[in-house]
Amino acid sequence: MGERMEQQVKSRKRVADHGEVFTAEREVKAMCDLVKPETERIDSRFLEPACGDGNFLSEILARKMAVVRKKYRRSVVDYEMNSLLAVSSLYGVDILADNVEACRQRLFDLWDKEYRSVCKKECNDNMRRAIRFILGRNIVCGNALTLMCVDENAQDTSEPIVFSEWAFVMGGQIQRKDYYFSELLNSPTENDQISLDSPSEEGVFLQQYICDYRRLGE
Ligand SMILES: C[S@@+](CC[C@H](N)C(=O)[O-])C[C@H]1O[C@@H](n2cnc3c(N)ncnc32)[C@H](O)[C@@H]1O
């Protein structure tokens, strides 16, 4: 993260049209520290509802990946499965397509750099494809106010935002369950807080898929 040039405003027009002002790294870190144990739990779910290029999500992923490296660096399979869980627990929505693409790429690059550094010659492209597939589903181009997907002009489409819940079942099999974002928001927890942590008990799910984790996205 330290290698990145920080730019908080891209253009006046983007600020005026979409309130696009990026949070400085120092504030991101300080805010993440407020929930530090959750940011270091590999599968704790986070949603950044106006994610930009992922300032919060990337800080959280970096923290999770440090834990994955520490715990699982001795086994490629354990490392792959847990780093996949870390990525799959992060969700974002942004109304601007270029931000969504930048966010997916940033999270992918962060994950891939770690993957190469830990698994070296045992890295494989199936795993990379699986991570890209998950990011393609979890980081959504949509309107976080109307909960609808948007087109390239940031206009609502008729397609509701759908989020996937990912979980390992039976060893290396990964299960994906899809939910309407609106359903998840209509299911308050005890504290009346939005929770993406256990949607399977709360929302009505749309579809379910199970496959080997290295075949995701085929
Ligand atoms: C203040 S910036 C924050 C970006 C990032 N979360 C950060 O802290 O650096 C707000 C972001 O929200 C996006 N945005 C504005 N209106 C939105 C909406 N209705 N739904 C989703 N994203 C929206 C903008 O494109 C912009 O990237």
The ligand as a Tripos MOL2 file, in Angstrom:
@<TRIPOS>MOLECULE
LIG
   27    29     1     0     0
SMALL
NO_CHARGES

@<TRIPOS>ATOM
      1 C1        -16.3100    9.4720   -1.2120 C.3       1 LIG1
      2 S1        -15.8310    8.2860   -2.4740 S.3       1 LIG1
      3 C2        -15.2270    7.0120   -1.4110 C.3       1 LIG1
      4 C3        -14.4170    5.9320   -2.0810 C.3       1 LIG1
      5 C4        -13.7820    4.9370   -1.1280 C.3       1 LIG1
      6 N1        -14.7760    4.2680   -0.2990 N.3       1 LIG1
      7 C5        -12.7700    5.6070   -0.2310 C.2       1 LIG1
      8 O1        -13.0550    5.7390    0.9780 O.co2     1 LIG1
      9 O2        -11.7070    5.9970   -0.7120 O.co2     1 LIG1
     10 C6        -17.4450    7.7930   -2.9390 C.3       1 LIG1
     11 C7        -17.5470    6.7400   -4.0240 C.3       1 LIG1
     12 O3        -18.9290    6.4010   -4.1360 O.3       1 LIG1
     13 C8        -19.2890    6.2130   -5.4820 C.3       1 LIG1
     14 N2        -20.7410    6.4640   -5.5270 N.ar      1 LIG1
     15 C9        -21.4060    7.6390   -5.5610 C.ar      1 LIG1
     16 N3        -22.7330    7.4380   -5.5430 N.ar      1 LIG1
     17 C10       -22.9220    6.0900   -5.4690 C.ar      1 LIG1
     18 C11       -24.0680    5.2410   -5.4030 C.ar      1 LIG1
     19 N4        -25.3090    5.7350   -5.4210 N.pl3     1 LIG1
     20 N5        -23.8870    3.9070   -5.3470 N.ar      1 LIG1
     21 C12       -22.6290    3.3710   -5.3510 C.ar      1 LIG1
     22 N6        -21.5050    4.1190   -5.3990 N.ar      1 LIG1
     23 C13       -21.6460    5.4690   -5.4510 C.ar      1 LIG1
     24 C14       -18.4110    7.1660   -6.2480 C.3       1 LIG1
     25 O4        -18.2120    6.7280   -7.5740 O.3       1 LIG1
     26 C15       -17.1190    7.1380   -5.4120 C.3       1 LIG1
     27 O5        -16.2150    6.1560   -5.9010 O.3       1 LIG1
@<TRIPOS>BOND
     1     1     2 1
     2     2     3 1
     3     2    10 1
     4     3     4 1
     5     4     5 1
     6     5     6 1
     7     5     7 1
     8     7     8 2
     9     7     9 1
    10    10    11 1
    11    11    12 1
    12    11    26 1
    13    12    13 1
    14    13    14 1
    15    13    24 1
    16    14    15 ar
    17    14    23 ar
    18    15    16 ar
    19    16    17 ar
    20    17    18 ar
    21    17    23 ar
    22    18    19 1
    23    18    20 ar
    24    20    21 ar
    25    21    22 ar
    26    22    23 ar
    27    24    25 1
    28    24    26 1
    29    26    27 1
@<TRIPOS>SUBSTRUCTURE
     1 LIG1         1 GROUP 0 **** ****
